[in-house]
Amino acid sequence: MNEKITAGREQLGIFAPDFARYNDEILFGEVWADETLSAKIRSIITVSALITKGATEQLPFHLEKAKQNGVTKTEISALITQLAFYVGWPNAWSAFSIAQKIYEEVEN
């Protein structure tokens, strides 16, 4: 992940400064920067985890990041379809509603 993420500080810096620092410096600064897994694989893992938990508030950011990291519309559709059978139809349906907005301009 090349860009520096500051969402933690921007959104929670005053209310929860330690959490904000962990988010920005540890999660996005160290974990996402570790080259053991590619950014694309990390995005697939993260999107899958968020869909599994029904964490739709964080899903738009991570779907956009997945798109930037090379996860195609076809791949995200297949990922959500497979997850539907393991994590529930409503979780998949919600994820498709968000993914469709993120990927609507992509043709593959």
C-alpha positions as CSV (number, residue, x, y, z in Angstrom):
1,M,0.0,0.0,0.0
2,N,1.8,3.1,-1.2
3,E,-0.4,5.9,0.1
4,K,-0.3,6.9,3.8
5,I,-3.7,6.2,5.4
6,T,-4.8,8.8,8.0
7,A,-8.4,7.9,8.4
8,G,-7.9,6.9,12.0
9,R,-6.5,10.2,13.0
10,E,-9.0,12.1,10.9
11,Q,-12.0,10.3,12.3
12,L,-11.0,9.2,15.8
13,G,-7.9,11.0,16.6
14,I,-9.4,13.2,19.4
15,F,-11.8,10.6,20.7
16,A,-9.6,7.5,20.6
17,P,-6.0,8.6,19.8
18,D,-4.4,5.2,20.5
19,F,-6.9,3.3,18.3
20,A,-6.4,5.9,15.6
21,R,-2.6,5.5,15.8
22,Y,-2.9,1.7,15.7
23,N,-5.1,1.9,12.6
24,D,-2.9,4.3,10.7
25,E,0.6,3.2,11.8
26,I,0.3,-0.5,12.6
27,L,-2.6,-1.8,10.4
28,F,-2.1,0.4,7.3
29,G,1.5,1.4,8.0
30,E,3.0,-2.0,8.8
31,V,0.6,-4.9,8.1
32,W,-0.6,-3.7,4.7
33,A,3.0,-2.8,3.8
34,D,4.3,-6.3,4.5
35,E,5.2,-7.7,1.1
36,T,4.6,-11.3,2.1
37,L,1.1,-11.0,0.5
38,S,0.3,-8.9,-2.5
39,A,-2.0,-5.9,-2.1
40,K,-4.5,-7.7,-4.3
41,I,-4.5,-10.8,-2.0
42,R,-4.8,-8.6,1.1
43,S,-7.8,-6.8,-0.5
44,I,-9.5,-10.1,-1.2
45,I,-8.9,-11.3,2.3
46,T,-10.1,-8.1,3.8
47,V,-13.2,-7.8,1.7
48,S,-14.1,-11.4,2.5
49,A,-13.7,-10.8,6.2
50,L,-15.9,-7.7,6.1
51,I,-18.6,-9.4,4.1
52,T,-18.5,-12.4,6.5
53,K,-19.0,-10.1,9.5
54,G,-21.6,-8.0,7.7
55,A,-19.3,-4.9,8.3
56,T,-20.9,-2.9,5.5
57,E,-19.7,0.5,6.9
58,Q,-16.1,-0.3,6.1
59,L,-16.9,-2.2,2.9
60,P,-17.0,0.7,0.4
61,F,-13.5,1.9,1.3
62,H,-12.1,-1.7,1.0
63,L,-13.9,-2.5,-2.2
64,E,-12.5,0.7,-3.8
65,K,-9.1,-0.3,-2.5
66,A,-9.6,-3.8,-4.0
67,K,-10.5,-2.3,-7.3
68,Q,-7.3,-0.1,-7.1
69,N,-5.3,-3.2,-6.2
70,G,-6.4,-5.1,-9.3
71,V,-9.4,-7.1,-8.2
72,T,-11.7,-7.1,-11.2
73,K,-15.5,-6.8,-11.3
74,T,-15.6,-10.5,-12.4
75,E,-13.4,-11.6,-9.5
76,I,-15.4,-9.6,-6.9
77,S,-18.6,-11.0,-8.2
78,A,-17.3,-14.5,-8.0
79,L,-15.9,-13.9,-4.5
80,I,-19.2,-12.6,-3.2
81,T,-21.2,-15.4,-4.9
82,Q,-19.0,-18.0,-3.3
83,L,-19.2,-16.3,0.1
84,A,-23.0,-16.3,-0.1
85,F,-23.1,-20.0,0.5
86,Y,-20.8,-19.8,3.5
87,V,-21.7,-16.6,5.3
88,G,-25.3,-16.0,4.2
89,W,-27.4,-14.6,1.4
90,P,-28.2,-11.3,3.1
91,N,-24.5,-10.6,3.7
92,A,-23.8,-11.3,0.0
93,W,-26.8,-9.3,-1.1
94,S,-25.6,-6.3,0.9
95,A,-22.1,-6.7,-0.5
96,F,-23.4,-6.8,-4.0
97,S,-25.3,-3.6,-3.5
98,I,-22.1,-1.8,-2.5
99,A,-19.8,-3.5,-5.0
100,Q,-22.1,-2.7,-7.9
101,K,-21.7,1.0,-7.1
102,I,-17.9,0.7,-6.8
103,Y,-17.5,-1.3,-10.0
104,E,-20.3,0.1,-12.1
105,E,-18.0,1.7,-14.6
106,V,-15.8,-1.4,-15.1
107,E,-16.6,-3.6,-18.0
108,N,-14.7,-6.9,-17.2
